Amino acid sequence: MPVIPVDRAVGQRLSHTIRSRDGRVLLRAGVVLTAHDARRLQDTFGMRYILVHNEVLPDLDVQDVDLDERVRQDAMNSLRTTIDVVRRRTGKDASVQAFRAAESIVEAVLSADGVPMALAVLRTKEDDLLQHCVNTAAYSALIGIGAGLARRELELVTLGGLLHDLGKALIPVEILAKPGRLTPAEREVMNRHSQLGFEAISRDLPTLPAQVAAVAYQHHERLNGSGYPEGMRGEQIHRFARIVAVADVYDALCAMRPYKPPWPPHRAVAFLVHHPELFERDSVYQLMRKVAVYPTGTIVRLADRSLAVVLSQNADHPEAPFVLVVADHANVPVTPPRAVDLAVAGADLLPIHTASWRWPREVRAALDIEGVRAAARAALFDRGAGATRP
């Protein structure tokens, strides 16, 4: 499902429901975005990008799953309560509510039954921290499942992911929400969030296991000792913190932030893969196996420069999805479109980058849309993906 600038999405159908910080529905999935809606999202809620249905293959949007809406909202409400506790020092223990939210996230991830996950990357400015923490928790659960963690360990690493940035609630908002690059002094203040989070969990959530506070303290440590606050190396870093570090960076790269557009998943994964000195290799591999590296509907250029759209994932080869080639290197439509399993085709066709946020104009104008949709449904049927042949 394409991620495109809000002002260029006018006239297209939303693929995700957009909610305000208090859970109110701003726009429901499936509605057509109007110019008025676009201005409101930009001016009032600070959104610069939005998720829309694939314009050529709208029925493919359901192939990758997000967290259940209720699970996500409950987890965000739990975080709001926890943040209120640590900010106001109310003396209330929010541990039970936080742990239940982590349990629900684990259950939701397990119930996805291996379907690649593509979690929400677009947030309003007021719920950015909350959404990031929920996503980090879910990605941590995915990695933990792949790593074979026991159920109790899964719940703890997920809880660590949920609370890893709790200390940011104690950072001045003018630094936390600054749209540009931080000054060295501001960066020093920002980096204190790991220490502040550790102290807040230890003080205000005293019934939580020590591993959760350790994650908050260590999630910015790096394997080669270049992280903070202690410059720990390798296995000096708690295993759960090494997992959450991968989940945290992946979601941060994929998210819209005031200072950058969202990265496509394959670019974020490539960053993690190319820095084994920083991130635990097995955790990165497990993440790759569990997320939609090339989400269904993504437009890709193959190594021979032909243009294709992703139909489904290959769990054992996440970098090589099942695609439908629709145009050649010169953007001339291919008739009929041909399905290619890149895991079988080999490196000579592997996708090298995603295309722009929409189909090239000359391709879109010349495509036999119904023919492409029929070819996609037939290819998925033949692959055994559960589609119904027309």
LUMVEXTOR-476570 format. One record per atom (N, C-alpha, C): y, x, z negated. Coordinates in pm, whole numbers, plus 50000, padded with zeros to 5 digits. Layout:
# residues N
YXZ;...
END
This chain:
# residues 390
498815008550000;500005000050000;501235008950000;502115007950099;503205017250115;504225016650002;504765028349966;505885029549875;507115032349959;508085023349956;509255024950044;510545022649966;511675027850015;512955025349949;513245010449940;513805006149827;514064991949805;514914985849916;515974993149958;516864987250058;516204985850195;515084993050216;514384991850344;513204982150337;513004976350220;511884967150201;512274952650221;513534949950247;513984936150267;513184929950381;512654917850354;511864910850454;510374913550444;509944922550353;508524925550338;507984919550207;506664917350203;506014911150087;505664921649982;505964918449856;505634927449746;504134927249719;503584938849686;502164939549654;501914939149504;502974941349421;502834941149276;503904932249215;503564925549106;504544918049028;505444927948955;506744925248954;507714933748885;508204926248762;508114932848647;508504926548520;509644934248456;510414927248374;511444933748293;510794939748170;511594946848093;511064953647974;510424943947876;510964931847865;510404922247769;509284913847829;508814917747947;507664910948006;507994899548099;509274896348115;509654885548207;509364889548351;508874879948428;508604882548569;509924882448646;510224893548710;511414894348794;511094889548936;510014894848990;509554890849123;508034891349123;507404881049177;505954880549178;505384887149303;504174892549288;503464898049403;503344887349510;503574891149634;503424882049745;504724876049795;505804876849715;507074871249761;507704880649863;508524875049950;509254883050049;510564887449986;510834900449987;512024905849924;513274902150004;514254896449935;515534893050000;516544904049972;517664903850046;518724913750025;519294912349884;519414899949834;519914897649698;518974903849595;517664901549613;516674907249521;516754922549522;516894928349639;516944942949651;518134948549575;519304942349591;520504947149519;520314945949369;519694935049326;519474932949182;518534943649125;517464946549197;516524956649150;517194970349141;518034973349237;518714986249238;519814987049133;520704977149131;521904977849048;521624974848901;520754965148875;520504960848736;519364968448672;518314971048750;517114976848690;516844991248734;517684996748818;517575010848852;516385014548938;515815005049011;514655007949096;515135012849233;514525023849279;514885029349409;513775027649512;512555025949464;511405024349553;510605012149510;509775007149601;509004995149574;507704995549652;506694988349602;505404987549668;505334974649749;504954975749875;504834964049961;503454963550023;503094951950077;501834950650147;501864958750276;500704964050311;500584971050438;500894961450551;501814965150640;502274955750742;501244953150851;500304962350870;499294960550974;497984955550917;497604960650800;496324956850741;496534951550599;497164940050584;497494935050451;496274932150365;495144929050428;493954925650349;493294937850287;493774949950316;493194961850257;493824965350122;494904958450085;495614962249964;494774960749837;493704952949842;492924950349721;491854961049697;491754971049783;490674980749770;490834989949649;492054993149609;492305001849495;492864993349381;492454995949258;492794986849150;493794992949052;494604984448993;495514988048886;494934982448756;495534985948644;495134979848518;495404964948519;494574957448449;494834943248431;496224941548371;496974931848424;498364929948383;498494927548234;497564919748177;497644916748035;497384929147950;496414937347992;496124949647920;497344958747921;497974960048039;499164968448049;500294963347961;500534950247963;501624944647885;501374946047735;500134943747692;499794945247550;499984959647504;499594969147589;499754983247553;501234986947542;502044981647634;503474984347627;504104978147503;503664966247467;504174959947344;503794968147222;502564973347222;502134981847111;502994994347100;503315000247214;504165012147214;505565008947163;506094997347203;507424993547154;507424992547001;506374986546947;506264985346801;506194999046736;505395007946794;505235021346739;506545029046746;507235028046858;508525034846872;509525029746769;509525016546746;510425010846646;510105016446508;508825018046479;508415023446348;508945037646328;508795046146430;509185060146413;510695062046421;511375053346496;512835054446502;513505049746375;513025038646322;513675032446207;513055036446074;511935043746082;511225048045960;510965036145868;510365025645926;510185013145853;509105013945745;508255023945754;507145024845660;505945016645700;506095008545807;504975000845859;504025009945934;502725007845916;501725015845987;501255008246110;501615013346229;501245006746354;499965012346413;499205019646332;498005026546382;496995016846441;496745005846373;495694996546417;496054990646552;497294986446569;497734980646694;497624990746809;498015003246783;497925013546886;496475016146924;495595016646823;494195019446852;493565008046932;493934995746900;493404984346977;493864984747122;495114989047144;495604990347281;494785000747357;494475011947291;493655022247356;492265017047387;491685009347294;490365003447319;490394994347441;491454986447453;491564977247567;491684984847699;492424995947698;492565003947819;491225009947858;490485015147762;489155020647789;488255009947849;488264998247790;487424987247840;487804983447982;489114982948010;489574979348144;489164989848246;489265002548210;488885013248302;487385013048327;486605011048222;485155010348239;484754998448325;485454987248311;485094975248384;485464976248532;486284986148568;486634988148709;485414992648788;484374997248718;483075000048777;483155009948893;483925020548873;483945031148972;484885029249088;485545017649098;486505015549207;487705024749184;488145032349285;489275041449266;490505034049214;491225040449122;492385034049062;493665039649122;494605030749147;495945034449192;496915027249099;497325034048993;498145027548891;499595026548933;500315017648867;501715015048901;502525027848895;503265030649003;504105042549007;505575039149000;505905026249013;507295022049016;507655014848887;508735019248825;509115013448697;510605010648696;511015000548618;512434998848596;512885009948503;514185012748503;514685023848421;514445021548272;514335008748233;514195005748091;512765006948041;511775007048130;510395007948081;509665020248134;510425030048185;509795041848245;508885049048147;509365051648026;508565058947927;507305051147891;507445038047872;506295029947833;505225029947943;505645027648068;504685027248178;504005040848194;504785051448181;504205064848194;503135067248088;503405063147966;502425065247859;501155057047881;501315044647928;500145036247957;499325042448070;499985046848176;499275053048287;498575065748244;499255073948164;498645086348117;497395083248035;497465072747955;496285068647877;495135064747969;495435056848073;494385052448165;493795064048243;494635073148291;494125084848363;493305093848270;493725094948145;492955102848048;491575096748027;491525083348022;490235076448010;489355079148131;489935078648250;489185081348372;488585095448371;489395105148333;488915118948326;487815120148221;488035113848107;487045114448000;485715108348039;485755097248114;484515091048163;483775100748254;484495106948347;483875116548436;483315128548364;483955132348255;483505143948177;482365140548083;481985127948075;480855123947991;481165122347844;482425119647809;482775117747668;482085105347614;481705105947486;481155094247417;482255083847399;481855071447370;482825060547362;483925063347259;483575068347143;484595071247041;485555082047091;485035092347158;485885102847213;486805097247321;486265088147403;487075081847506;488265074447444;488005067247338;489065059647273;490135068947216;489695080347160;490655089647100;491485096747205;490865101247314;491645108047418;492595098147485;492175085547498;493055075247554;494225072347460;493945071847332;495005069847233;495965081747234;495425093747249;496275105547261;497185104547382;496635099747496;497445097847614;498515087247593;498175076747523;499125065847499;500305070447414;500045079447318;501085083747224;501605097847252;501185103947364;501525118047385;503015120647391;503785111247443;505235113047456;506025105247352;505395101947241;506085094247137;507355101347092;507315114547090;508495122147046;509705120047134;509515115947259;510655113647347;511515101947299;510935093147220;511715082047165;512765087047067;512645099647024;513585105446929;514535115346995;514465116447127;515365125047203;516595116947244;517805122647237;519005115147278;518855109447418;519245096847434;519015089747560;519775096147676;520915102347648;521685108547755;520945120547815;520065126547738;519225137347790;517965131547855;517365121847789;516125115947838;516305109347974;517445103047997;517665095448121;518605102548218;518895115248193;519805122448281;519235123048423;520005119148525;519475118648661;519335132248727;520055142248681;520005155448744;519235165548660;519315178148701;518615188948632;519225191148494;518365193448395;518835196048259;519385210248249;520395211748164;520885225248134;519875232148043;519945245548029;519015252347937;519065246647796;520255243247749;520365237647614;519695223847606;519905215647709;519285202347713;517775203547725;517315213147804;515865215247818;515245219147685;515955227147608;515455231147475;515295218947385;516275209947391;516185197547312;515015189047362;514895187547494;513805179447550;512445185047509;512295198147511;511005204147479;510595201947334;511525197747252;511195195047111;510385182247095;510255174247204;509585161347188;508135162847145;507475173947182;506085175647140;505995177746989;506905185746934;506945187646789;507325174746719;508315167646773;508745155046711;507635144546715;506895144146824;505785134646833;504695137846733;504375150546720;503365154746621;503785150546481;505045153046448;505535149646314;505555134646292;505945127046394;506025112546380;504645106446359;503655111046437;502295105646421;501745109346284;501945121746243;501435126246113;502085118645998;503375115646012;504125109245905;504005094045906;504185087946026;504315073446035;503035066346078;502055073646128;500775067746167;499655075746100;499685076345968;498825085745894;497335082545901;496975070445940;495545067145944;494895070946077;495695075746173;495105079946301;494445093646285;493355096146358;492675109146351;493605120546393;493345132346340;494205143946365;494245147746513;493185144246589;493165147946732;494325141546809;494755129646765;495825122546834;497145130146818;497425134646696;498635142646673;498555155846747;497355161546757;497175174246829;497525172646976;497155161347036;497495158747176;499005158247194;499685151047105;501145150147114;501775164047106;501225172647024;501775186047003;501465195547118;500275194247178;499775204447269;499755200447417;500185188547454;499975184247593;500825191847693;501775199947648;502535208647739;502095223147730;501025225947658;500435239347662;499715241147795;499615253447842;498975256347970;497935267347951;496905267148034;495755276048015;496155290748010;497175294748086;497565308748092;498585312747985;498875303647893;499795306647785;501255304547818;501565298747934;502955297047976;503585284147925;502815275947853;503335263147806;504055264147673;504325252747614;505015252147485;504385241247401;504565241347268;505495249647190;504935262947140;503605264947146;503005276747085;502585287547185;502555284347314;502045293947411;500545296047397;499825285447361;498375286447346;497705289047480;496485294547474;495735297647595;494365291147592;493865287347707;492475283147724;491985273647618;490875277347555;490245268547457;490955268247323;492025275947310;492875274047192;493495260047194;493665254747313;494245241447331;493135231147310;493415220847233;492395210547206;491915204547337;490615201547344;490045196147467;490765183447512;491085174747419;491765162347456;493155165147513;493835175247459;495155178747510;495055184547651;493975191847680;493795197147816;493585185747916;492875175447874;492675163647959;493995156147980;494705153547870;495945145947878;496995153547958;496975166847953;497925174848031;497805171748180;496565170748228;496335167648370;496795153548402;496435143948316;496835129948337;498355128448334;499005135248241;500445134548223;501175139748347;500795151448395;501485157348509;501225149248635;499995144648654;499685136648772;500555124148777;500635116848667;501435104448670;502915107548686;503395118248622;504805121748635;505165125048780;504275132048849;504535135548988;504515123249078;503605113749050;503465101849133;504525091349105;505235092748993;506195082548952;507555084549015;508275073649031;509685074249065;510455078748942;511285088748958;512135093448850;513585093848898;514565094048808;515975094048852;516295105648946;515575116748931;515895128749007;514955131449124;513985122449149;513055124949260;512345112249302;511945111249430;511105100149474;509675102449428;508825092249431;507425094249393;506685102749495;505835111949445;504975119449534;503785110849572;503255112049694;501995105349727;500865111749647;499815104149613;498735109449528;498135122549578;497935123849711;497295136149759;498155148449734;499465146749737;500345158149709;500295161949561;500265151849473;500175154649329;498855161449295;497755156649355;496445162849332;496445177149383;497035179349500;497075192949556;497815202449462;498885197649399;499615206049304;498705210249189;497955200849135;497055203949024;495945213549068;495375210949186;494285219349236;494755233649259;495975235149307;496485248349343;497015256249224;496905250449104;497355257548984;496255257748877;495115264048909;494025264748811;494365273348690;495425281448703;495845289448589;496545280948484;496935268748524;497665259848433;496805248348382;495985242748472;495275230348441;493765232248451;493055225948360;491605227048353;490965221748481;490195230148547;489645226948678;488775214348674;487905213248573;487005201748569;487775188748548;488825189048467;489625176948446;490315172748574;490805182448651;491445179348779;490405173248874;489205179048876;488155173848965;487765159648927;487615156948797;487255143448753;488345133548787;489605137648775;490705128848814;490615125748963;490385135949046;490285133849190;489195123849226;488085124049152;486965115149180;487265100849140;488205098949049;488425085648992;489665078549044;490595085949102;491805079549154;491725078749306;492575070549362;492645069349507;493585080249560;492995091849594;493805103049642;494595098949767;493915091849856;494575085849972;494385070749958;495305063749891;495125049449866;494875041649995;494095031149982;493795022650096;495095017750160;495155018950294;496355015150366;497295026650394;497045038450333;497885050150359;497765054350505;498895057750564;498925062550702;498855077750699;497895083650772;497725098150769;497705103950910;498155116250919;497995124151040;496785133251019;495855133051113;494705141851105;495045155351166;494115164751150;494385178251197;494605178951348;494045169551423;494265169351568;495515161451605;496305157551501;497565150451515;497415135651548;496185130651552;496015116251572;496465108951446;496795096051464;497325087851355;496245078151309;496035077451177;494975068951124;495445061850999;494715051350962;494995044050839;493745044550753;493925046750622;492795047850530;492205033950503;490875032850522;490175020250498;489505019950361;488935031150319;488275031650188;488085046150148;487605048050024;487505061349965;486075066749972;485945079949960;484665086549938;484695092849800;483975087049706;484055091649567;483675106249552;482655110749625;482215124649612;483085134349691;483875129049783;484785137249863;486145130249869;486865130049757;488115122249751;489175126949850;489045139449894;490025144649989;489725140450133;488615133450152;488165129850287;487805115050294;488775106150309;488495091750308;487905086850440;487535074150441;487055067050560;488275060950627;488525064150754;489775060250819;489515053350952;490545046651001;490535040651133;491615047551215;491215054651320;492165061351408;492745050951504;494085049751504;494725039251584;495615044751695;495975057651689;496835063351793;496545078151807;496825083651925;496555097751949;497745106351905;497705119251941;498725128651897;500115125151950;500145117752061;501435113952120;501855099852079;501185094151977;501475080751926;501125069752026;500225072652119;499745062552212;498545055552147;498565042252134;497455035252068;496105038252132;495085039652045;493715041952089;493035028452103;492405026052217;491725013252241;490275015752280;489325010452203;489545003852073;489755014251964;490355010451849;490485019751737;489085024451694;488995036751647;487685042051610;487655045751461;486575041751396;486375044951255;485795058951242;486285066651146;485835080351123;485655082550973;484475087450935;484255091650797;484595106450790;485715109750730;486175123550729;485275132650647;484495126950556;483545135150480;482435140250570;482165133050678;481135137150774;481755144850890;482975140850929;483605146851047;483925161651028;484245165650904;484525179650878;485995183150879;486265195850854;487635200550831;488525199450954;487935198551072;488755197951192;489545185051202;489195175051122;489925162451126;490545158550991;490345166650890;490845162850758;492335159850763;492775149450687;494195145850689;495055157350636;496145159850702;497005170850659;498265166050590;498685153950617;499805148450543;499925133550573;500585126250483;500845112150510;502025111050605;502045100250678;503165097850768;504345092650688;505395088150757;506555082650689;506175069350623;507145062950559;506855051050481;506475039050566;506565040350698;506095029450783;505565035450913;504895027050992;504355031551118;505475036551209;505225047251287;506215051251387;506545039351477;507815037951509;508275025951578;507505023451708;507255034151785;506595032251913;505135027951895;504505032451783;503125028251756;503115013551715;503995010051622;504024996151573;504294986351686;505164990151780;505514981051889;504374979251987;503524989652001;502474989252103;501114985152049;500954984651917;499644981551861;499214967251891;497934965751918;497314952551920;496914949651775;497804943151702;497614941551558;496304934451527;496034923451595;494794916151568;493574924551603;493684932651709;492584941451745;492334951951638;493394957551582;493264967451475;492644961151352;493094949151316;492544942351198;491074939151217;490704934551336;489294931551364;488454944251357;488974955251411;488244967951407;488074972851264;489104971051181;489024975251042;487974967150967;487984953850985;487004945450916;485584948850960;485394951251091;484074954651141;483604968051086;484514977751080;484144991051029;483744990450883;484484982650804;484144981350663;482834973750644;482594963850728;481334956550721;480174965950750;480304973850856;479234983050893;479034993850788;480064997350718;479975007550613;479385001750485;479314988350478;478764982150358;479764980750247;481074979450283;482114978650182;482354964550134;481594954950184;481704941350134;482654932550211;483224937650320;484094929050400;483244919350481;483844908350523;483144898450602;483504900050749;482484901350832;482744902950975;483384890151029;484454891451111;485124879551165;484204872251263;
END
